[in-house]
Amino acid sequence: MEPVSGAPEDEGGTADVLLGPRGAATRSRILEAAAVCVRRWGIRRLSMNDVARQAGVSRRTVYMYFPDRDTLVEAVLEAMAAALVLSITPDVRRHATLAAQVAEAAVRVHALLPAEAELGLGRRPGESVSAAMILVRCPRVVRTWLAFWRPLVEAARDRGEIRADIDADTAAEWIMRLHISLVTFPAQTFDAEDPEQVRRHVEAFVPGGFAS
């Protein structure tokens, strides 16, 4: 494959380059460039050419680290999910109950999305649905959220707040899917822009599903 016009040639294609410090830095630069492109044009219009140009590398270099577009998209979403988890953790963990933690996460996730579309949920027609489908089918993104919610569910179970037979991974996945629906589909019975209404909506139903 030919390099993108104006981009520098590849610095090498060996395993040592890919796995060494310089390779890690190049991979990170490509991911950051891809995130910029996702926010600018949306997931469906993301192209390897645009990512290469944004990163200042050749298209061949992008393919060295990410063999196809889908792999790159999943890596971008995983990185965005990890950043989102990191940003909401302090606010979520300050609450004492699982219901309040889930509600707080819903508020924080919703508040972050309009500014930079942190999970790739763009405002173009159909973009939110496309992103949501990729999110729930991307194992790496799911694992990121499972790792975040698992200990919180287990702690609630140990406190007797939720049923003793609740499977932590199953509950964590349900919570993740709840948040995806809250930011993807328009609210009909509450104001999704009002944090207190979001909290009340979530807390009204989470305890019933997990109660002991």
C-alpha positions in Angstrom: 0.0 0.0 0.0 1.2 3.5 -0.9 1.9 6.1 1.9 -0.6 8.8 2.3 0.4 11.9 0.4 2.5 14.2 2.6 3.0 11.6 5.4 6.4 10.3 6.3 7.6 6.8 5.2 7.4 3.9 7.7 10.1 3.7 10.2 10.3 -0.1 9.9 8.1 -3.1 10.0 9.8 -5.5 12.4 8.2 -7.0 15.5 10.8 -5.2 17.6 9.6 -1.8 16.3 6.0 -2.7 16.9 6.6 -3.9 20.5 9.3 -1.5 21.6 8.9 1.9 23.2 8.9 3.7 19.8 6.2 1.2 18.6 4.1 1.9 21.7 4.4 5.6 21.1 3.4 5.2 17.4 0.4 3.1 18.3 -0.7 5.6 20.8 -0.4 8.4 18.3 -2.5 6.5 15.8 -5.2 5.9 18.4 -5.3 9.5 19.3 -5.6 10.5 15.7 -8.4 8.0 15.2 -10.2 9.4 18.1 -10.0 12.9 16.6 -11.3 11.5 13.3 -14.2 9.7 15.1 -15.2 12.9 16.8 -14.9 14.9 13.6 -16.7 12.6 11.1 -18.2 9.8 13.2 -17.5 6.1 13.3 -19.1 5.2 10.0 -17.0 7.7 8.1 -13.7 6.8 9.8 -11.0 5.9 7.2 -7.5 4.6 7.5 -6.3 7.3 5.1 -7.7 10.1 7.3 -6.2 8.5 10.4 -2.8 8.2 8.8 -2.9 11.8 7.7 -4.0 13.0 11.2 -1.3 10.9 12.9 1.4 12.0 10.4 2.3 8.5 9.4 1.8 6.4 6.3 -1.3 4.3 5.7 1.0 1.3 5.7 2.1 2.1 9.3 -1.6 2.3 10.4 -2.1 -1.2 8.9 1.0 -2.5 10.7 -0.6 -1.8 14.1 -4.3 -2.3 13.1 -4.9 -4.9 10.4 -8.3 -3.5 9.4 -10.7 -0.7 10.1 -12.9 -2.7 12.5 -9.9 -3.5 14.7 -8.9 0.2 14.8 -12.5 1.2 15.7 -12.7 -1.3 18.6 -9.3 -0.1 19.9 -10.5 3.5 19.8 -13.7 2.7 21.6 -11.8 0.7 24.2 -9.4 3.6 24.9 -12.4 6.0 25.1 -14.2 3.7 27.5 -11.1 3.4 29.7 -10.8 7.2 29.8 -14.4 7.6 30.6 -14.2 5.0 33.4 -11.2 6.9 34.9 -13.0 10.2 34.8 -16.2 9.0 36.5 -14.7 6.7 39.1 -14.3 9.4 41.9 -17.9 10.6 41.7 -19.3 7.1 41.5 -17.3 5.7 44.4 -18.3 8.5 46.8 -21.9 7.0 46.9 -22.7 4.3 49.5 -25.2 2.2 47.6 -25.1 0.4 44.2 -28.3 2.1 43.1 -26.8 5.5 43.8 -23.5 4.5 42.1 -25.4 3.4 38.9 -27.4 6.6 38.9 -24.3 8.8 39.4 -22.6 7.0 36.5 -25.6 7.6 34.3 -25.5 11.3 35.1 -21.7 11.5 34.5 -21.8 9.6 31.2 -24.6 11.6 29.9 -22.9 14.9 30.9 -19.7 14.0 29.1 -21.1 12.9 25.8 -22.3 16.2 24.3 -18.9 17.9 24.7 -16.6 15.5 22.8 -18.7 12.4 22.1 -16.4 10.5 24.4 -17.7 7.1 23.4 -18.0 7.8 19.7 -21.8 8.6 20.0 -21.9 11.3 17.4 -24.9 13.5 16.6 -25.2 12.6 12.9 -28.3 10.7 11.8 -27.9 7.0 12.8 -24.5 7.5 14.4 -25.7 6.9 17.9 -27.2 3.6 16.9 -24.1 2.5 15.0 -21.9 3.3 18.0 -24.2 1.5 20.5 -24.2 -1.6 18.3 -20.4 -1.6 18.1 -20.1 -1.0 21.9 -22.2 -3.9 23.0 -20.5 -6.2 20.5 -16.9 -5.2 21.3 -15.5 -7.6 23.8 -12.7 -5.3 24.9 -15.1 -2.4 25.7 -17.4 -4.8 27.5 -14.4 -6.1 29.6 -13.5 -2.5 30.5 -16.9 -1.8 32.0 -17.2 -5.3 33.6 -13.9 -4.6 35.4 -15.3 -1.3 36.7 -18.7 -2.6 37.9 -17.7 -6.1 39.1 -16.2 -5.0 42.5 -19.0 -2.5 43.1 -21.6 -5.2 42.6 -19.6 -7.6 44.8 -19.4 -5.0 47.5 -23.1 -4.4 47.4 -23.7 -8.2 47.6 -21.4 -8.4 50.6 -23.3 -5.6 52.3 -26.6 -7.5 51.8 -27.9 -4.7 49.6 -28.6 -7.0 46.7 -29.4 -10.7 46.5 -26.7 -13.2 47.5 -27.2 -15.2 44.3 -26.6 -12.2 42.0 -23.8 -13.0 39.5 -21.4 -10.0 39.5 -20.6 -10.2 35.8 -24.2 -10.6 34.7 -25.2 -7.6 36.8 -22.2 -5.5 35.6 -23.2 -6.2 32.0 -26.8 -5.2 32.7 -25.6 -1.9 34.2 -23.4 -1.3 31.1 -26.4 -1.9 28.8 -28.6 0.4 30.9 -26.2 3.2 30.4 -25.9 2.7 26.7 -29.7 2.9 26.4 -29.8 6.0 28.5 -27.4 7.9 26.3 -28.6 6.4 23.0 -32.4 6.6 23.1 -34.4 9.8 23.9 -36.2 9.9 27.3 -40.0 10.0 27.2 -40.9 10.0 30.9 -38.2 12.2 32.4 -35.8 15.0 31.5 -32.5 13.4 30.6 -30.8 16.8 30.8 -31.8 17.1 34.5 -29.3 15.2 36.7 -31.8 14.8 39.6 -34.5 13.3 37.3 -31.9 10.9 35.8 -30.9 9.8 39.3 -34.5 9.3 40.4 -35.3 7.4 37.3 -32.4 5.0 37.7 -32.7 4.6 41.4 -36.4 3.8 41.1 -35.7 0.5 39.3 -32.2 -0.7 40.1 -33.1 -1.7 43.7 -36.1 -3.8 42.6 -34.1 -5.8 40.1 -31.2 -6.6 42.5 -33.0 -6.5 45.9 -32.5 -9.2 48.5 
